[in-house]
Amino acid sequence: MSFAEIVGQEDAKSLLKNAVNTGKHSHAYIFSGEKGSGKMMLAEAFAAMLQCENPSADDACGECHCCKQSLSHNNPDIIYVSREEGKSNISVDVIREKIVNDVDIKPYSNKFKIYIVEEAERMNPQAQNAILKTIEEPPEYAIIILLTANHNAFLQTILSRCVLIQTKTVDTASIRNILQTKYETVDYQAEMVANFAQGNVGKAIALATDVSFSEVKDKVVSICKRAGRMDEQQIADEVKDIKAANESDKKAEDTDAEKFQGFVEQMLDLITLWYRDVLLYKATLNDNLLLFKEDAFDIHEQAQHCSYSGLNHIINEIAETRARLNANVNFELTIMLLIQALKENSK
């Protein structure tokens, strides 16, 4: 990975490039941001430029032996640290084995020995205390990069000794452009996904290339289009279908509820965007503002029949649905109440 391939994050890229060019890098960094926001890409580009035999002022050369090793994840002096498979936390044993007991061994063939810790917020207190001494008194060649979605989970002693770099959201136009040019996403889908991703490039790419997202979108569009005409039995059937997807996912993947939770969050976000389209068209009569452009006819029809107060009630009900699900209220009842609210306010 090179800095040139990273969309956005200009402040972070500038800081990291300057650290390499001046030789005034820190021995410990925290890259903080939500999943998919570019933390790993920044870390790998930084590590590659640090190790590069012939770096320019802006990037690693990409051609030298070190760069080729970095690109293929075979550089012996760039060490990736993550939680053990099936474990929820990064244990003290992992930190001791991968970092504490390894850091005194000099680099194999590079200038630096770089440790990239994924999901570093998952280090338990014992693991954080174990890594703290290395952060406080590192060998000259050692650089530790902690990747996290929540830097506030770290001990204050760790925070105070690391350079904190926070990823930023990327503008929708830039995300749409990369989806269209690099991933050949069709125009209307690129617009939809770019807006849905809310500035997160990684999330946008994952959604644009994920068949399951299209399936969720199709399910949501079907419900939203028919909501005003559904009877009680049809509402119950929709809820059963959504619950059945949960049950099959659990059997097929043998995982916890994390995947299904992501499905429900996507579903609620897409319902919000649908009624955002209805509200925008009702207020402006402008098709160019729609995200669901291929469903413009149905958006027009709902805009004619929905009142502003009804649309506001729907948006509030979606927020209430999230709150109920977070409070572990019965899933089927919660979704049934939401679809009932869509029905009553979509006429």
C-alpha positions as CSV (number, residue, x, y, z in Angstrom):
1,M,0.0,0.0,0.0
2,S,1.2,3.5,-0.9
3,F,0.1,6.9,0.3
4,A,-0.9,7.7,-3.3
5,E,-3.6,5.1,-3.2
6,I,-5.2,6.4,0.0
7,V,-8.3,8.6,-0.7
8,G,-8.5,11.6,1.6
9,Q,-6.7,11.6,5.0
10,E,-4.4,14.5,3.8
11,D,-3.5,15.7,7.2
12,A,-2.5,12.3,8.4
13,K,-0.5,11.6,5.2
14,S,1.3,14.9,5.5
15,L,2.3,14.3,9.1
16,L,3.6,10.8,8.5
17,K,5.5,11.7,5.3
18,N,7.1,14.6,7.2
19,A,8.1,12.2,10.0
20,V,9.9,10.0,7.5
21,N,11.5,12.8,5.5
22,T,12.9,14.5,8.7
23,G,13.7,11.4,10.6
24,K,11.7,12.8,13.5
25,H,9.3,10.0,13.9
26,S,7.8,8.8,17.1
27,H,8.4,5.3,18.5
28,A,4.7,4.9,19.3
29,Y,1.5,5.9,17.3
30,I,-2.2,5.5,17.8
31,F,-4.3,5.5,14.6
32,S,-7.9,6.0,15.6
33,G,-11.0,5.7,13.5
34,E,-14.0,3.6,12.8
35,K,-13.6,0.3,10.9
36,G,-12.9,0.9,7.2
37,S,-11.7,4.5,7.7
38,G,-8.2,3.8,6.4
39,K,-6.2,3.1,9.6
40,M,-4.5,-0.1,8.2
41,M,-3.8,1.5,4.9
42,L,-2.1,4.5,6.6
43,A,-0.1,2.2,8.8
44,E,1.1,0.0,5.9
45,A,2.0,3.0,3.7
46,F,3.9,4.6,6.6
47,A,5.7,1.3,7.4
48,A,6.6,0.8,3.7
49,M,8.0,4.3,3.4
50,L,10.0,3.9,6.6
51,Q,11.6,0.6,5.3
52,C,12.0,1.7,1.7
53,E,15.5,1.7,0.3
54,N,14.8,4.6,-2.1
55,P,11.8,6.6,-0.9
56,S,10.7,9.9,-2.6
57,A,9.5,12.8,-0.5
58,D,6.0,11.5,-0.9
59,D,6.0,7.7,-0.9
60,A,7.9,4.4,-0.9
61,C,9.4,3.6,-4.3
62,G,7.4,0.4,-4.6
63,E,10.2,-1.3,-6.5
64,C,13.0,-2.1,-4.0
65,H,13.3,-5.5,-2.2
66,C,11.9,-4.1,1.0
67,C,8.9,-2.6,-0.7
68,K,8.1,-5.8,-2.5
69,Q,8.3,-7.6,0.8
70,S,6.1,-5.0,2.4
71,L,3.5,-5.2,-0.4
72,S,3.3,-9.0,-0.1
73,H,3.1,-8.9,3.7
74,N,6.4,-10.9,3.8
75,N,8.6,-8.2,5.3
76,P,10.2,-9.8,8.4
77,D,10.5,-6.5,10.1
78,I,6.9,-5.5,9.8
79,I,5.1,-7.6,12.4
80,Y,1.3,-7.8,12.6
81,V,-0.3,-8.4,16.0
82,S,-3.9,-9.4,16.4
83,R,-6.2,-11.3,18.8
84,E,-6.1,-15.1,18.6
85,E,-8.9,-16.7,16.6
86,G,-12.0,-17.2,18.7
87,K,-10.8,-14.8,21.4
88,S,-12.6,-11.5,22.2
89,N,-9.5,-9.8,23.6
90,I,-5.8,-9.5,22.9
91,S,-4.2,-11.3,25.8
92,V,-1.1,-10.4,27.7
93,D,0.5,-13.6,26.4
94,V,0.1,-12.4,22.8
95,I,1.6,-9.1,23.6
96,R,4.6,-10.7,25.4
97,E,5.2,-13.2,22.6
98,K,4.8,-10.9,19.6
99,I,6.2,-7.6,21.0
100,V,7.8,-7.6,24.5
101,N,9.9,-10.7,24.1
102,D,10.7,-9.9,20.4
103,V,11.5,-6.2,20.4
104,D,15.1,-6.6,21.7
105,I,16.0,-8.7,18.7
106,K,17.4,-6.3,16.1
107,P,15.8,-5.9,12.7
108,Y,16.4,-8.8,10.3
109,S,17.2,-6.8,7.2
110,N,15.6,-3.3,7.5
111,K,16.2,0.0,9.2
112,F,13.3,-0.4,11.6
113,K,11.2,-3.1,13.4
114,I,7.6,-2.0,13.1
115,Y,4.7,-3.6,15.0
116,I,1.2,-3.0,13.8
117,V,-1.4,-4.0,16.4
118,E,-4.9,-4.5,15.0
119,E,-8.0,-3.8,17.1
120,A,-5.6,-2.6,19.8
121,E,-8.5,-1.4,22.0
122,R,-9.1,-5.1,22.6
123,M,-5.9,-5.4,24.7
124,N,-7.0,-6.2,28.2
125,P,-5.5,-4.2,31.1
126,Q,-2.7,-6.7,31.6
127,A,-1.7,-6.6,28.0
128,Q,-1.7,-2.8,28.0
129,N,0.5,-2.7,31.0
130,A,2.8,-5.3,29.3
131,I,3.2,-3.1,26.2
132,L,3.6,0.1,28.2
133,K,7.2,-0.5,29.2
134,T,8.2,-1.1,25.6
135,I,6.5,2.1,24.6
136,E,8.2,4.0,27.4
137,E,11.7,2.5,26.7
138,P,11.8,1.3,23.1
139,P,15.0,0.3,21.3
140,E,16.0,3.0,18.8
141,Y,14.8,0.9,15.8
142,A,11.4,0.0,17.2
143,I,8.1,1.6,16.1
144,I,4.7,0.5,17.6
145,I,1.5,1.4,15.8
146,L,-1.8,0.8,17.6
147,L,-4.9,0.7,15.4
148,T,-8.1,1.3,17.2
149,A,-11.8,2.2,16.8
150,N,-11.7,3.7,20.3
151,H,-8.5,5.3,21.6
152,N,-10.3,6.2,24.9
153,A,-10.1,2.5,25.8
154,F,-6.4,2.8,26.4
155,L,-4.7,3.5,29.7
156,Q,-3.9,7.2,30.1
157,T,-0.2,6.3,30.4
158,I,-0.3,4.8,26.9
159,L,-2.3,7.7,25.4
160,S,0.2,10.2,26.9
161,R,3.2,8.4,25.3
162,C,1.8,8.0,21.7
163,V,1.2,10.3,18.8
164,L,-2.5,10.2,18.2
165,I,-3.7,10.4,14.6
166,Q,-7.4,10.3,13.9
167,T,-8.8,9.4,10.5
168,K,-11.4,11.8,9.0
169,T,-14.4,11.3,6.9
170,V,-14.0,11.6,3.1
171,D,-16.3,13.7,0.9
172,T,-19.1,11.8,-0.9
173,A,-17.9,12.9,-4.4
174,S,-14.4,11.4,-3.8
175,I,-15.9,8.1,-2.6
176,R,-18.3,8.0,-5.6
177,N,-15.4,8.6,-8.0
178,I,-13.3,5.8,-6.6
179,L,-16.3,3.4,-6.8
180,Q,-17.0,4.3,-10.4
181,T,-13.4,4.4,-11.7
182,K,-11.7,1.6,-9.7
183,Y,-14.6,-0.7,-9.0
184,E,-16.8,0.1,-12.0
185,T,-19.9,0.6,-9.9
186,V,-22.8,2.0,-11.9
187,D,-23.7,5.6,-11.3
188,Y,-26.9,5.3,-9.2
189,Q,-25.4,2.6,-7.1
190,A,-22.2,4.5,-6.5
191,E,-24.2,7.5,-5.4
192,M,-26.3,5.4,-3.0
193,V,-23.3,3.6,-1.5
194,A,-21.2,6.7,-1.2
195,N,-24.0,8.5,0.8
196,F,-24.7,5.4,2.8
197,A,-21.1,5.0,3.8
198,Q,-21.1,8.5,5.5
199,G,-17.5,9.3,4.6
200,N,-16.0,5.9,5.2
201,V,-14.1,4.7,2.1
202,G,-13.6,1.2,3.3
203,K,-17.2,0.7,4.2
204,A,-18.2,2.1,0.7
205,I,-15.9,-0.3,-1.1
206,A,-17.1,-3.3,1.0
207,L,-20.8,-2.4,0.4
208,A,-20.3,-1.8,-3.4
209,T,-18.7,-5.3,-3.8
210,D,-21.0,-7.1,-1.3
211,V,-23.9,-9.0,-2.9
212,S,-25.6,-9.2,0.5
213,F,-25.9,-5.4,0.7
214,S,-27.8,-5.4,-2.6
215,E,-30.1,-8.1,-1.1
216,V,-30.7,-5.9,2.0
217,K,-31.4,-2.9,-0.2
218,D,-33.9,-4.9,-2.3
219,K,-35.7,-6.1,0.8
220,V,-35.9,-2.6,2.2
221,V,-37.2,-1.1,-1.1
222,S,-39.8,-3.9,-1.3
223,I,-41.0,-3.1,2.3
224,C,-41.0,0.7,1.8
225,K,-42.8,0.5,-1.5
226,R,-45.6,-1.8,-0.1
227,A,-45.8,-0.5,3.4
228,G,-48.9,1.6,2.9
229,R,-50.8,-1.4,1.4
230,M,-49.7,-4.2,3.7
231,D,-52.2,-6.0,5.9
232,E,-51.4,-7.5,9.3
233,Q,-50.5,-10.9,7.8
234,Q,-48.1,-9.4,5.3
235,I,-46.4,-7.4,8.0
236,A,-46.1,-10.6,10.1
237,D,-44.7,-12.5,7.1
238,E,-42.0,-9.8,6.5
239,V,-40.9,-10.0,10.2
240,K,-40.7,-13.8,9.9
241,D,-38.5,-13.5,6.8
242,I,-36.1,-11.1,8.6
243,K,-35.9,-13.4,11.6
244,A,-35.4,-16.4,9.4
245,A,-32.4,-14.7,7.8
246,N,-31.0,-14.3,11.3
247,E,-31.5,-18.0,12.1
248,S,-29.9,-19.2,8.8
249,D,-26.9,-16.9,9.3
250,K,-26.2,-18.3,12.7
251,K,-26.3,-21.9,11.4
252,A,-24.3,-21.1,8.3
253,E,-21.6,-19.0,9.9
254,D,-21.6,-20.4,13.5
255,T,-21.0,-17.0,14.9
256,D,-22.5,-14.6,17.4
257,A,-25.2,-12.1,16.5
258,E,-22.7,-9.5,15.1
259,K,-23.5,-10.3,11.5
260,F,-27.2,-10.0,12.0
261,Q,-26.8,-6.8,14.0
262,G,-25.0,-5.4,11.0
263,F,-27.8,-6.5,8.7
264,V,-30.4,-4.8,11.0
265,E,-28.3,-1.6,11.1
266,Q,-28.1,-1.5,7.3
267,M,-31.8,-2.1,7.0
268,L,-32.7,0.8,9.4
269,D,-30.2,3.1,7.6
270,L,-31.7,2.3,4.2
271,I,-35.2,2.8,5.5
272,T,-34.1,6.2,6.8
273,L,-32.6,7.1,3.4
274,W,-35.7,6.0,1.5
275,Y,-37.9,8.4,3.6
276,R,-35.3,11.0,3.3
277,D,-35.8,10.8,-0.5
278,V,-39.6,11.0,0.0
279,L,-39.2,14.1,2.1
280,L,-36.7,15.8,-0.3
281,Y,-38.9,15.2,-3.3
282,K,-42.0,16.4,-1.5
283,A,-40.2,19.6,-0.6
284,T,-38.3,20.2,-3.9
285,L,-39.9,18.1,-6.7
286,N,-36.3,17.5,-7.8
287,D,-35.3,14.0,-9.0
288,N,-31.6,14.9,-9.0
289,L,-31.5,14.9,-5.2
290,L,-32.8,11.3,-4.9
291,L,-30.6,8.4,-3.9
292,F,-33.1,5.8,-5.0
293,K,-33.2,7.2,-8.5
294,E,-34.3,3.9,-10.1
295,D,-37.4,4.0,-7.8
296,A,-38.3,7.6,-8.6
297,F,-41.9,6.7,-9.6
298,D,-42.6,5.1,-6.2
299,I,-40.9,8.0,-4.4
300,H,-43.1,10.5,-6.3
301,E,-46.2,8.5,-5.3
302,Q,-45.4,8.4,-1.7
303,A,-44.4,12.0,-1.6
304,Q,-48.0,12.8,-2.8
305,H,-49.6,10.7,-0.1
306,C,-47.3,11.3,2.9
307,S,-47.7,14.4,5.1
308,Y,-44.7,16.2,6.6
309,S,-45.9,15.2,10.1
310,G,-46.2,11.6,8.9
311,L,-42.7,11.6,7.6
312,N,-41.4,13.1,10.8
313,H,-43.2,10.4,12.7
314,I,-41.5,7.7,10.6
315,I,-38.0,9.2,11.2
316,N,-38.7,9.3,15.0
317,E,-40.0,5.7,14.9
318,I,-36.8,4.5,13.2
319,A,-34.8,6.2,16.0
320,E,-37.1,4.5,18.6
321,T,-36.6,1.2,16.9
322,R,-32.8,1.5,17.3
323,A,-33.3,2.4,21.0
324,R,-35.5,-0.6,21.6
325,L,-33.2,-3.0,19.9
326,N,-30.2,-1.7,21.9
327,A,-32.3,-2.3,25.0
328,N,-32.9,-5.9,23.9
329,V,-36.6,-5.4,23.5
330,N,-38.2,-8.4,21.6
331,F,-36.9,-8.2,18.0
332,E,-40.1,-9.4,16.2
333,L,-42.3,-7.0,18.2
334,T,-39.9,-4.1,17.6
335,I,-39.7,-4.6,13.8
336,M,-43.5,-5.2,13.6
337,L,-44.1,-1.9,15.3
338,L,-41.8,-0.2,12.9
339,I,-43.4,-1.6,9.8
340,Q,-46.8,-0.7,11.3
341,A,-45.6,2.9,11.6
342,L,-44.5,2.9,8.0
343,K,-47.9,1.6,7.0
344,E,-49.9,4.2,9.0
345,N,-47.8,7.1,7.7
346,S,-47.3,6.0,4.1
347,K,-50.9,6.3,3.0
